[in-house]
Amino acid sequence: MNTLVLVEHDNSSVSDATLAVVTAAGQIGEVTALVAGHNCGSVAEAAAKIAGVSKVLKADDAAYGEFLAENVAPLVAGIMADYDAFLAPATTSGKNIAPRVAAHLDVMQISDILTVEGDKTFTRPIYAGNAIATVQSADPKLVITVRGTAFEKAATEGGSASVEDAAGPGDAGISSFVTREVAKSERPELTAAKVIVSGGRALKDSETFDSVINPLADKLGAAIGASRAAVDAGYVPNDYQVGQTGKIVAPEVYIAIGISGAIQHLAGMKDSKVIIAINKDEDAPIFQVADIGLVADLYNAVPELTNAL
């Protein structure tokens, strides 16, 4: 099978999520990477070096400069005449573009796959990750989003793919880019961090959250996450949220502080290599998935832990 992978990028580098998609696509068939953007030649060259990529298609047009789904989806749908499967990362952009491609092709989408079991057979989580479904498609074309934490990242060096120009319909004229507000932080990006310190509703307010969580994260060089309850309460911005409706993470170490472990939160972090939980409720569901659990008042335990590091 011939597969087409959507390369997610910032016009200078390829995202880690894309590298995981390349690995998944390689288990289905030959991999072609699609780089859509404006003045994106350097990204196409970087994509050509990714191990496992056999060809790169570069669609360089101002219409694709901001990665608007309304413009990118028709481009992908046109190119799919020569491909059997389209794969995109299960990120905000991927989840925006892939359903539109599926609609153009009149096929179903297979979302958030965890493994490739065959050419058209995959596993994916359901019921907030409490069950894993095996799904098989009978459609002539596949449209798939890939959970980035479920596959190893392809090497960024070692490939020698050719780069070809690709043309698309350009600006669909139904949307326009207005502005983008990007949160800037010196901490590691949440989905790529090796260590994450997350706080929950028990932290009371934003000042308390910062005073308890930040010093520990600083000592560990960690990213900061939060439960949905903490985000909804206004302790931290939305981009800190870990869970079914937030970000899916799988760090080496995940420290959950004052988080009860609602099913929606567990869906976003239970694939972490080591889970450490601190909660004064010994019956909290978080302890069912934790490798190390400490039943204690976080206001005593976390400062002691921070000072001991």
C-alpha positions as CSV (number, residue, x, y, z in Angstrom):
1,M,0.0,0.0,0.0
2,N,1.1,3.6,-0.7
3,T,0.7,5.9,2.3
4,L,0.6,9.7,2.5
5,V,1.7,11.3,5.7
6,L,0.8,14.9,6.6
7,V,3.9,16.7,7.9
8,E,3.1,19.0,10.7
9,H,5.6,21.8,11.0
10,D,6.3,25.4,12.1
11,N,7.9,26.3,8.8
12,S,11.3,25.5,10.2
13,S,11.2,22.0,11.7
14,V,9.1,18.9,11.6
15,S,7.0,18.1,14.7
16,D,7.8,15.1,16.9
17,A,4.2,13.9,16.3
18,T,4.9,13.6,12.6
19,L,7.9,11.3,13.3
20,A,5.5,8.9,15.1
21,V,3.1,9.0,12.2
22,V,5.9,8.0,9.8
23,T,6.6,5.0,11.9
24,A,2.9,4.0,11.8
25,A,2.7,4.5,8.1
26,G,5.8,2.4,7.5
27,Q,4.0,-0.5,9.1
28,I,1.3,-0.2,6.4
29,G,3.3,0.5,3.3
30,E,5.6,2.8,1.4
31,V,5.7,6.3,2.9
32,T,5.3,9.6,1.1
33,A,5.5,12.8,3.2
34,L,3.4,15.8,2.2
35,V,4.8,19.2,3.3
36,A,2.2,22.0,2.8
37,G,3.2,25.5,3.6
38,H,4.6,28.8,2.3
39,N,8.4,29.1,1.8
40,C,8.7,25.6,3.3
41,G,11.7,24.3,1.3
42,S,13.7,23.8,4.5
43,V,11.0,21.7,6.0
44,A,10.8,19.5,2.8
45,E,14.5,19.0,3.0
46,A,14.2,18.0,6.7
47,A,11.4,15.6,5.8
48,A,13.5,14.0,3.1
49,K,16.0,13.0,5.7
50,I,13.5,11.2,7.9
51,A,14.3,7.5,8.0
52,G,11.5,5.5,6.3
53,V,10.3,8.3,4.0
54,S,10.7,7.3,0.3
55,K,9.4,10.6,-1.3
56,V,8.4,14.1,-0.3
57,L,5.7,16.1,-1.9
58,K,6.1,19.9,-1.4
59,A,3.1,22.1,-1.8
60,D,4.5,25.6,-1.5
61,D,1.7,28.2,-1.7
62,A,0.6,31.2,0.3
63,A,-2.8,29.4,0.7
64,Y,-1.1,26.7,2.9
65,G,1.1,29.1,4.9
66,E,-1.1,29.0,8.0
67,F,-2.1,25.4,7.6
68,L,-5.8,26.2,7.3
69,A,-7.8,23.0,7.2
70,E,-10.2,24.4,4.6
71,N,-7.3,24.8,2.2
72,V,-5.1,21.8,3.1
73,A,-7.9,19.2,3.0
74,P,-8.8,19.7,-0.7
75,L,-5.0,19.5,-1.5
76,V,-4.7,16.2,0.3
77,A,-7.9,14.8,-1.2
78,G,-6.6,15.5,-4.7
79,I,-3.3,13.9,-4.1
80,M,-5.0,10.8,-2.6
81,A,-5.9,9.6,-6.1
82,D,-2.5,8.0,-6.1
83,Y,-2.5,6.7,-2.5
84,D,-4.2,4.1,-0.5
85,A,-4.0,5.6,3.0
86,F,-3.7,9.1,4.5
87,L,-2.2,9.5,8.0
88,A,-2.0,12.5,10.2
89,P,-1.0,13.1,13.8
90,A,-3.8,13.2,16.3
91,T,-3.0,16.8,17.2
92,T,-5.2,19.9,16.9
93,S,-4.2,20.4,13.3
94,G,-4.5,16.7,12.4
95,K,-7.9,16.3,14.0
96,N,-9.0,19.4,12.0
97,I,-7.8,18.3,8.6
98,A,-8.3,14.5,8.6
99,P,-12.1,14.5,9.0
100,R,-12.4,17.0,6.1
101,V,-10.2,14.7,3.9
102,A,-12.5,11.7,4.8
103,A,-15.5,13.8,3.8
104,H,-14.0,14.7,0.5
105,L,-13.1,11.0,-0.2
106,D,-16.5,9.8,1.2
107,V,-14.9,7.3,3.6
108,M,-14.9,6.8,7.3
109,Q,-12.1,8.0,9.5
110,I,-10.2,5.8,11.9
111,S,-9.1,7.9,14.8
112,D,-6.3,7.8,17.3
113,I,-4.8,4.4,16.4
114,L,-2.5,2.7,18.8
115,T,-1.2,-0.2,16.7
116,V,-1.2,-1.5,13.1
117,E,-2.5,-5.1,13.0
118,G,-2.7,-5.4,9.2
119,D,-3.2,-3.4,6.0
120,K,-6.6,-2.2,7.1
121,T,-6.8,-3.4,10.7
122,F,-5.9,-1.3,13.7
123,T,-6.5,-0.9,17.4
124,R,-7.8,2.3,19.0
125,P,-8.9,3.3,22.5
126,I,-12.6,3.6,23.4
127,Y,-14.5,4.5,26.6
128,A,-11.7,7.0,27.6
129,G,-9.1,4.3,27.1
130,N,-10.7,1.7,29.3
131,A,-11.1,-0.6,26.4
132,I,-9.2,-1.1,23.2
133,A,-11.2,-1.8,20.0
134,T,-9.8,-3.6,17.0
135,V,-11.3,-2.1,13.9
136,Q,-11.1,-3.1,10.2
137,S,-11.9,-0.9,7.3
138,A,-13.6,-2.0,4.1
139,D,-13.2,1.4,2.4
140,P,-11.1,1.8,-0.7
141,K,-9.1,4.6,0.9
142,L,-8.0,4.9,4.5
143,V,-8.0,8.2,6.5
144,I,-6.2,7.7,9.9
145,T,-5.1,9.8,12.8
146,V,-2.2,8.4,14.9
147,R,-1.7,8.8,18.7
148,G,1.9,10.1,18.8
149,T,2.7,8.5,22.2
150,A,1.8,5.0,20.8
151,F,4.6,4.7,18.2
152,E,8.4,5.2,18.3
153,K,9.6,8.3,16.6
154,A,11.3,7.8,13.3
155,A,14.9,8.9,13.1
156,T,15.4,12.4,11.8
157,E,18.5,11.4,9.9
158,G,19.3,8.5,7.6
159,G,16.7,9.0,4.9
160,S,17.4,10.3,1.3
161,A,14.0,10.8,-0.2
162,S,13.4,12.8,-3.4
163,V,11.5,16.0,-3.2
164,E,8.8,16.8,-5.8
165,D,6.6,19.8,-6.2
166,A,2.8,19.2,-5.7
167,A,0.0,21.5,-6.8
168,G,-3.4,21.9,-5.3
169,P,-6.5,24.1,-5.6
170,G,-5.0,26.8,-3.5
171,D,-7.2,29.1,-1.4
172,A,-10.7,27.8,-1.0
173,G,-11.9,31.2,-0.1
174,I,-14.1,30.1,2.8
175,S,-11.7,31.0,5.7
176,S,-8.9,33.4,6.4
177,F,-6.1,33.6,9.0
178,V,-6.6,36.4,11.5
179,T,-4.1,36.0,14.3
180,R,-2.4,33.4,16.4
181,E,-1.5,33.6,20.1
182,V,1.1,31.1,21.1
183,A,1.9,30.4,24.7
184,K,5.7,30.8,25.3
185,S,7.5,28.9,28.0
186,E,11.1,28.0,28.8
187,R,9.9,24.6,30.1
188,P,9.8,21.6,27.8
189,E,6.7,21.2,25.6
190,L,4.1,19.1,27.4
191,T,3.7,16.3,24.9
192,A,7.5,15.9,24.4
193,A,8.6,16.2,28.0
194,K,10.4,13.4,29.8
195,V,9.2,14.5,33.2
196,I,5.8,16.1,33.9
197,V,4.5,17.5,37.2
198,S,0.7,17.9,37.2
199,G,-1.6,19.6,39.7
200,G,-5.2,19.2,40.4
201,R,-8.2,21.0,42.0
202,A,-6.8,20.4,45.5
203,L,-4.3,23.3,44.9
204,K,-7.1,25.8,45.6
205,D,-6.1,28.7,43.3
206,S,-3.5,29.9,40.8
207,E,-1.1,31.3,43.4
208,T,-1.1,28.1,45.4
209,F,-0.7,26.1,42.2
210,D,2.4,28.1,41.2
211,S,3.9,28.1,44.7
212,V,3.6,24.3,45.1
213,I,4.1,23.0,41.6
214,N,6.6,25.4,40.0
215,P,9.5,24.8,42.4
216,L,9.3,21.0,42.0
217,A,9.1,21.3,38.3
218,D,12.1,23.7,38.3
219,K,14.2,21.2,40.2
220,L,13.3,18.4,37.9
221,G,13.5,20.4,34.6
222,A,9.9,19.2,34.1
223,A,6.9,20.4,32.1
224,I,3.8,21.4,34.0
225,G,0.4,19.8,33.5
226,A,-3.0,20.0,35.1
227,S,-6.3,18.2,35.4
228,R,-9.3,19.5,33.7
229,A,-10.7,20.6,37.1
230,A,-7.7,22.8,37.7
231,V,-7.9,24.3,34.2
232,D,-11.7,24.9,34.5
233,A,-11.1,26.6,37.9
234,G,-8.7,29.0,36.2
235,Y,-5.5,27.9,38.1
236,V,-3.6,27.5,34.8
237,P,-4.2,28.0,31.0
238,N,-6.0,25.5,28.8
239,D,-2.8,24.3,27.2
240,Y,-1.7,22.7,30.5
241,Q,-4.6,20.3,30.5
242,V,-3.8,16.6,30.4
243,G,-6.6,14.1,29.6
244,Q,-9.2,12.9,27.2
245,T,-10.1,16.5,26.2
246,G,-6.6,17.8,26.7
247,K,-3.2,16.5,25.7
248,I,-2.1,12.9,25.6
249,V,1.3,12.4,27.2
250,A,3.6,9.5,27.9
251,P,6.7,10.8,29.7
252,E,9.3,8.8,31.6
253,V,8.0,10.2,34.9
254,Y,4.5,11.6,35.6
255,I,3.9,13.2,39.0
256,A,0.3,13.7,39.9
257,I,-0.3,16.1,42.8
258,G,-3.7,16.6,44.3
259,I,-5.3,14.8,41.3
260,S,-8.0,12.3,42.2
261,G,-7.6,10.3,38.9
262,A,-10.9,10.8,37.1
263,I,-11.2,8.5,34.1
264,Q,-10.9,11.4,31.7
265,H,-7.5,12.4,33.2
266,L,-6.2,8.8,33.3
267,A,-6.9,8.5,29.5
268,G,-4.3,11.2,28.9
269,M,-1.4,10.0,31.1
270,K,-1.7,6.3,32.0
271,D,0.9,5.3,29.3
272,S,3.6,7.2,31.3
273,K,6.5,4.9,32.2
274,V,6.5,5.7,35.9
275,I,3.5,7.3,37.6
276,I,3.9,9.0,41.0
277,A,0.8,10.1,42.9
278,I,0.5,12.3,46.0
279,N,-3.0,12.6,47.4
280,K,-4.4,12.6,51.0
281,D,-7.3,10.4,49.9
282,E,-6.1,6.8,50.0
283,D,-9.1,5.7,48.0
284,A,-8.4,8.1,45.1
285,P,-8.5,6.3,41.7
286,I,-5.1,7.6,40.8
287,F,-3.5,5.1,43.1
288,Q,-4.9,2.3,40.9
289,V,-2.5,3.2,38.1
290,A,0.3,4.7,40.1
291,D,3.6,2.9,40.4
292,I,4.5,4.9,43.5
293,G,1.8,6.3,45.7
294,L,2.1,8.6,48.7
295,V,-1.0,9.2,50.9
296,A,-0.1,12.6,52.4
297,D,-1.1,16.2,52.6
298,L,0.4,17.7,49.5
299,Y,1.2,21.0,51.3
300,N,3.6,19.1,53.5
301,A,4.8,16.4,51.1
302,V,5.6,18.4,48.0
303,P,7.8,21.1,49.7
304,E,9.6,18.3,51.6
305,L,10.2,16.5,48.3
306,T,11.3,19.7,46.6
307,N,13.8,20.6,49.4
308,A,15.2,17.1,49.3
309,L,16.1,17.3,45.6
